[in-house]
Amino acid sequence: MSNDLEFKDIINIIQNHRQNAYRKINEELVMMYYEIGQYLSKKVNAGEYGEGVISKIANKIKEQYPTLNGFSKRNLYQMIQFYEIYKDNQKVRTLSAQLSWSNNLLIIQEAKTFEAKEFYIHLCLKNNYSYRELKRQIRSHYYERYLLSNGNALESLEPVVGEEDCPNTKLLDVYSFEFLDLPNNYKEKDLKSAIMSNLKDFILEIGKDFSFVGQEYRIQVGGRDFYIDLLFYNRAYSCLVAFELKIGEFEPEYLSKMNFYLEALDRQERKGGENPSVGIILCSSKNETIVEYAQTRSNSPTAISTYETKLIDKKLLQKKLIEYQKAFDDED
């Protein structure tokens, strides 16, 4: 038994150093691309290099180093773009070096504003996204949905350390469940079943700090059985998080039911040192006035969010952002 433990310790040491080595190699690689982009950008802007010269450089590299990939004409122009985007912001440039080159390219190509690029860099670092995961978040307009969710942070929760530098530490007003591939006339059981079949993607959407606890999680009160649709544990918040799934519009009685569940969880399941349980009611739609009335006299740590089963139109989100900003400016 002792030898097994010692072996595991040695493996952990090996893995830690291999990961550190990979991170260092990746950082050096990204900074090399940045420096190449810097050199070429200055030459092009000074009128010394034209498009033909960039092509010649790419061909020359291929001739002298035939096994060396990543230095085509297109890639060289991407290095120039990478440099020109981040040259005036050392902090973001330093953070970008911690991402893989493929993730960096994805961000500079698909995130349209500098603010969005910085956001996705932070998001990617916090969650250690793969290329596929990052692409999904950008394509589902996570940045815009995050900005529109300013009012949905749960005030009962303590701020997470470094929250300013780590996005997705608050709950969203609108979640995108396009990956569920639901039919047009689905039922609540279909929604639950689809989530369970796509649990990895569901956790990617709600945040990687969530760990799955159970489906139809049973609690017993007064000799009766009650079932919570989905129960998770959130490592960042250090609390249980109950999800209730509704296929229709939000109704005020949903909040009372969730409060009942949270009280039962805190009395029966909550462990010492954990924060009070949190609830998230996911509805296909909600009337903001009804939600405001329902929550006015409630101190419940429950967020009421909606979800979409198709990718949300980015133009619609951008329109809402403009309206949100205008309302904010009018208050000032």
C-alpha positions in Angstrom: 0.0 0.0 0.0 2.8 2.3 0.9 4.6 1.7 -2.4 1.4 2.5 -4.3 1.1 5.8 -2.5 4.7 6.6 -3.2 4.2 5.7 -6.9 1.2 8.1 -7.1 3.2 10.9 -5.5 6.0 10.4 -8.1 3.5 10.4 -11.0 2.0 13.6 -9.6 5.4 15.2 -9.6 6.1 14.1 -13.2 2.7 15.3 -14.4 3.0 18.7 -12.7 6.4 19.4 -14.2 5.3 18.2 -17.6 2.3 20.6 -17.5 4.6 23.4 -16.4 7.0 22.6 -19.2 4.1 22.6 -21.7 2.9 25.9 -20.5 6.4 27.4 -20.7 6.8 26.1 -24.3 3.4 27.4 -25.3 4.1 30.8 -23.8 7.4 31.0 -25.7 5.7 29.9 -28.9 3.0 32.6 -28.6 5.5 35.3 -27.7 7.6 34.2 -30.8 4.6 34.7 -33.0 4.0 38.1 -31.3 7.6 39.2 -32.0 7.5 38.0 -35.6 4.2 40.0 -36.0 5.8 43.0 -34.4 8.8 42.9 -36.8 6.7 42.4 -39.9 4.1 45.0 -38.9 6.8 47.7 -38.5 8.3 46.8 -41.8 5.0 46.9 -43.6 3.9 50.1 -42.0 7.2 51.7 -42.9 6.7 50.8 -46.5 9.6 48.5 -46.6 7.5 45.3 -47.1 4.6 44.7 -49.4 2.4 41.7 -49.8 4.9 40.1 -52.2 7.7 40.2 -49.6 5.5 38.4 -47.0 4.9 35.6 -49.5 8.6 35.4 -50.3 9.4 35.1 -46.5 6.8 32.3 -46.1 8.3 30.5 -49.1 11.9 31.0 -47.9 11.0 29.5 -44.5 9.4 26.5 -46.2 12.4 26.0 -48.4 15.0 26.1 -45.6 12.8 24.4 -42.9 10.5 22.0 -44.8 9.3 20.3 -41.6 8.5 23.5 -39.9 4.7 24.2 -39.9 2.8 27.4 -39.1 4.6 30.0 -41.2 2.5 30.2 -44.3 1.7 33.6 -45.8 -1.7 33.5 -44.1 -0.1 32.6 -40.7 2.4 35.4 -41.0 -0.4 37.9 -41.5 -2.2 36.4 -38.5 0.9 37.1 -36.4 0.9 40.7 -37.7 -2.8 41.0 -36.7 -2.1 39.4 -33.3 0.7 42.0 -32.6 -1.4 45.0 -33.8 -4.4 44.1 -31.6 -2.5 43.7 -28.3 0.6 46.0 -28.8 -0.9 48.8 -26.7 -2.1 46.6 -23.8 0.7 44.8 -22.0 -1.5 43.2 -19.4 -3.8 41.5 -22.0 -0.8 40.6 -24.1 0.7 38.8 -21.2 -2.5 37.0 -20.5 -2.9 35.9 -24.1 0.5 34.2 -23.9 -1.1 31.7 -21.5 -3.5 30.5 -24.2 -2.8 28.1 -27.0 -2.1 29.7 -30.4 -5.3 28.1 -31.8 -7.4 29.7 -29.0 -5.7 33.0 -29.5 -6.5 32.9 -33.2 -10.1 32.0 -32.5 -10.5 35.0 -30.2 -8.9 37.6 -32.5 -11.0 36.3 -35.5 -14.4 35.9 -33.9 -14.5 38.4 -31.0 -15.2 41.7 -32.7 -14.3 44.2 -30.0 -11.2 44.5 -27.8 -13.4 44.3 -24.7 -14.9 41.0 -26.0 -11.4 39.6 -26.8 -10.2 40.5 -23.3 -13.3 38.9 -21.8 -12.8 35.6 -23.6 -9.1 35.5 -22.6 -10.1 35.7 -19.0 -12.9 33.2 -19.5 -10.7 30.8 -21.2 -8.0 31.0 -18.6 -10.5 30.6 -15.7 -12.1 27.5 -17.2 -9.1 26.0 -19.1 -11.2 25.8 -22.3 -10.3 23.5 -25.2 -10.6 25.0 -28.7 -14.1 23.4 -29.1 -15.3 24.7 -25.8 -14.1 28.2 -26.4 -15.6 28.2 -29.9 -19.0 27.2 -28.5 -18.9 30.0 -26.0 -18.1 32.6 -28.6 -20.7 31.2 -31.1 -23.4 31.3 -28.4 -22.6 35.0 -27.7 -21.6 34.4 -24.0 -20.0 37.8 -23.8 -23.2 39.7 -24.8 -25.3 37.5 -22.5 -23.0 38.1 -19.6 -23.2 41.9 -20.1 -27.0 41.7 -20.1 -27.0 39.7 -16.9 -25.8 42.5 -14.6 -28.8 42.3 -12.4 -28.8 38.5 -11.8 -25.9 38.1 -9.4 -27.1 36.6 -6.1 -26.5 39.2 -3.4 -26.5 36.6 -0.7 -23.2 35.1 -2.0 -19.8 36.4 -1.1 -17.9 37.7 -4.1 -15.5 35.1 -5.4 -11.8 35.9 -5.0 -10.5 37.6 -8.2 -14.1 38.0 -9.5 -13.2 41.1 -11.5 -10.6 39.1 -13.5 -12.7 36.0 -13.9 -15.9 36.3 -15.8 -18.8 33.8 -15.3 -18.8 34.1 -11.5 -22.4 35.3 -11.7 -25.5 33.7 -13.1 -26.8 34.6 -16.5 -30.3 36.0 -17.3 -30.4 33.9 -20.5 -28.9 30.5 -21.1 -28.4 28.9 -24.5 -29.3 25.2 -24.8 -28.9 24.8 -28.5 -26.8 21.7 -28.0 -29.9 19.8 -26.6 -31.3 19.5 -30.1 -34.9 19.4 -28.8 -38.0 19.0 -31.1 -40.4 21.9 -31.5 -43.1 20.5 -29.1 -40.9 19.1 -26.3 -42.1 18.3 -22.8 -40.5 18.9 -19.4 -39.3 15.3 -19.3 -37.7 15.7 -22.7 -35.8 18.8 -21.4 -34.5 16.8 -18.4 -33.6 13.8 -20.5 -31.7 15.9 -23.0 -29.8 17.7 -20.3 -28.7 14.4 -18.8 -27.7 13.1 -22.2 -25.6 16.3 -22.8 -24.4 16.9 -19.2 -20.9 18.0 -20.2 -22.2 20.7 -22.5 -24.8 21.8 -19.9 -22.0 22.3 -17.3 -20.0 24.2 -20.0 -22.9 26.5 -20.3 -23.7 27.1 -16.6 -20.0 27.1 -15.6 -17.3 24.6 -15.0 -17.4 25.2 -11.2 -20.6 23.1 -11.1 -20.3 19.5 -10.2 -23.3 17.2 -10.8 -24.9 15.7 -7.7 -28.2 14.1 -8.8 -31.3 14.1 -11.0 -34.8 14.0 -9.4 -32.9 14.4 -6.1 -35.1 13.1 -3.3 -35.6 15.1 -0.1 -38.0 14.0 2.6 -40.1 16.4 4.7 -43.0 15.6 7.0 -42.9 12.0 5.8 -43.4 12.9 2.2 -41.0 12.7 -0.7 -40.1 15.7 -2.9 -37.9 15.7 -5.9 -35.5 18.5 -7.1 -35.1 18.4 -10.9 -31.3 18.8 -10.9 -28.9 19.3 -8.0 -25.3 20.5 -8.4 -22.5 21.6 -6.1 -20.6 24.8 -7.0 -17.0 24.8 -5.9 -16.6 28.6 -6.2 -19.6 29.4 -4.1 -19.1 26.3 -1.8 -22.8 25.5 -1.8 -25.5 23.2 -3.3 -27.4 24.6 -6.3 -30.9 23.4 -7.1 -32.2 23.7 -10.6 -35.9 23.6 -11.4 -36.8 23.3 -15.1 -40.0 24.7 -16.6 -41.0 24.7 -20.2 -43.4 27.6 -19.8 -43.4 31.1 -18.5 -42.4 31.9 -14.9 -45.1 31.7 -12.3 -44.8 33.2 -8.8 -45.5 29.8 -7.1 -42.3 28.5 -8.6 -40.3 30.7 -6.2 -42.2 29.4 -3.1 -41.5 25.8 -4.1 -37.8 26.6 -4.6 -37.6 28.2 -1.2 -39.0 25.1 0.3 -36.4 23.0 -1.5 -33.6 25.3 -0.3 -34.7 25.2 3.3 -34.8 21.3 3.2 -31.3 21.2 1.6 -29.9 23.5 4.2 -31.4 21.5 7.1 -30.7 18.1 5.8 -27.8 18.2 3.2 -25.7 21.2 3.9 -22.3 20.4 5.5 -20.4 22.5 8.0 -18.4 25.3 6.3 -20.7 25.4 3.3 -22.7 28.4 2.3 -26.5 28.4 2.2 -28.0 26.6 -0.8 -28.8 28.5 -4.0 -31.7 28.0 -6.4 -32.0 28.6 -10.2 -35.4 28.5 -11.9 -35.0 28.0 -15.6 -38.1 29.0 -17.6 -38.6 29.3 -21.3 -39.8 32.9 -20.7 -40.6 35.3 -18.0 -42.5 38.6 -17.5 -40.1 41.0 -15.8 -42.9 42.7 -13.8 -44.2 39.4 -12.4 -40.6 38.4 -11.5 -40.0 41.8 -9.8 -43.3 41.4 -7.8 -42.5 37.8 -6.8 -39.0 38.7 -5.6 -39.8 42.0 -3.8 -40.7 40.4 -0.4 -38.4 37.4 -0.8 -34.9 37.2 0.5 -34.5 33.9 -1.4 -31.0 33.2 -2.9 -32.8 32.2 -6.2 -32.1 33.4 -9.7 -34.9 33.3 -12.3 -33.4 32.8 -15.7 -34.7 31.9 -19.2 -33.2 29.6 -21.7 -33.2 29.3 -25.5 -33.2 26.0 -27.4 -31.7 27.7 -30.5 -28.7 29.9 -30.9 -29.7 33.5 -30.0 -29.6 36.1 -32.7 -26.6 38.2 -32.0 -28.2 41.3 -33.5 -31.0 41.0 -31.0 -28.5 40.8 -28.1 -26.6 43.8 -29.5 -29.9 45.8 -29.7 -30.6 44.9 -26.0 -27.1 46.0 -25.1 -27.7 49.4 -26.7 -31.0 49.8 -24.9 -29.3 48.7 -21.6 -26.5 51.2 -22.0 -29.0 54.0 -22.9 -31.0 53.3 -19.8 -27.8 53.3 -17.7 -26.7 56.6 -19.2 -30.1 58.2 -18.6 -29.9 57.2 -14.9 -26.6 59.1 -14.7 
